[in-house]
Amino acid sequence: MNKFLITLLALAIAGTASAATLKIATVTPEGSQWMKDMRESAKAIKERTSGRVQIKYYGGGVMGNDTKVLGKIRIGALQGGAFTPAALSDIYPDLNIYGMPLVFDSEEEAAYVRERLDGKLQEGLEAAGFINFGFASGGFAIVMSNTPVKGLDDLKGKRVWVPEGDSISYASMEALSLAPVTLPLTDVLTGLQTGLIDIVAMSPIGALVLQWHTKIKYITEIPLVYTVGFMAIDKRAFNKLSDADQQVVRDVMQETYRSFDRVNLEENHKARDALLNTGIESVPFDAEEVARLRERLLESNRQLGEDGAFTMALYDEMLGYVQEYREDNSEVTAGAP
């Protein structure tokens, strides 16, 4: 009997030791629908693994900016975070390719490309040391400012926010004669309040969630940059889970991010309307100016690739899919306004 009790005790101790808590940081504000959905996914993972895997989210940016979060992941204080591509661009530069300025014309065009390239980016990120569960569109980042921006001349000399570590956006903004100001996401609202920055590029839903809309007066609805967000968990921590528990986490989080991807487009349209209802004015950008802007930015993009900022073969593959989509939908786009 004693041996039996000892065996049960040993099994209990082993079961407790195999339990894992994955601590995940995000700037997503507490109380937002995104945060509620993330916590629901954590609940599902806990239930489906019988408590062996628990996810603890630190919302609202309480763990600091991306640099601090990555530092805490390196020392094991955190196991992952919710990021934008710029945050991990030093680790895996090809994450930046979707966010190259003026590559895409529409959400549908971007979705067509993503069906063909998301898997490659996930594999590349995993090879770089992070497990990813899919990308969620954040919509197009549009120009937001306190003075109207109708063309290139209105951009010259203006101070524009660029995320930390985003060398591609920095070079692109310089190519447009803007003055880029590098700030962590958590400091942008203060930058707008103090006048440190004049212009930000963000999706409408992002601007609402982060409260940036309270400090701007105009939006210029040009599809400047296609944005995505994702979760990344340190591969070393993830590999400590059993194969079965890893699969549960993958299944739940992949569905969560598929849901975000589906819902965000609709929510972004609602957010745009909400911005305009607050009194923010929509400013048109001249069509000829868009063509000039795209020509200048595509030239800048290619130079960055040739300088090694990302894999040129992957960039050219993306542009090939863009062209393929436009050719297949030429009749539709030709009749569009």
Buried (B, 14 or more C-beta within 10 A) or exposed (E): EEEEEEEEEEEEEEEEEEBBEBBBBBBBBEEBEBBEBBBEBBEBBBEBBEEBBBBEBBBBBEBBBBEBBBBBBEEEEBBBBBBBBBBBBEBBBBBBBBBBBBBBBBBEBBBBBBEBBBEBBBEBBBEBBBBBBBBBBBBBBBBBBBEBBBBBEBBEEBBBBBBBBBBBBBBBBBBBEBBBBBBBBBBBBEBBEEEBBBBBBBBBBBBBBBEBBEBBBBBBBBBBBBBBBBBBBBBEBBEBBEEEBBEBBBBBBEBBBBBBBEBBBEBBBEBBEBBEEEEBEEBEBEEEBBEEBBEBBBEBBBEBBEEEBBBEEBBEBBBEBBEEBBEEBEEEBEEEE
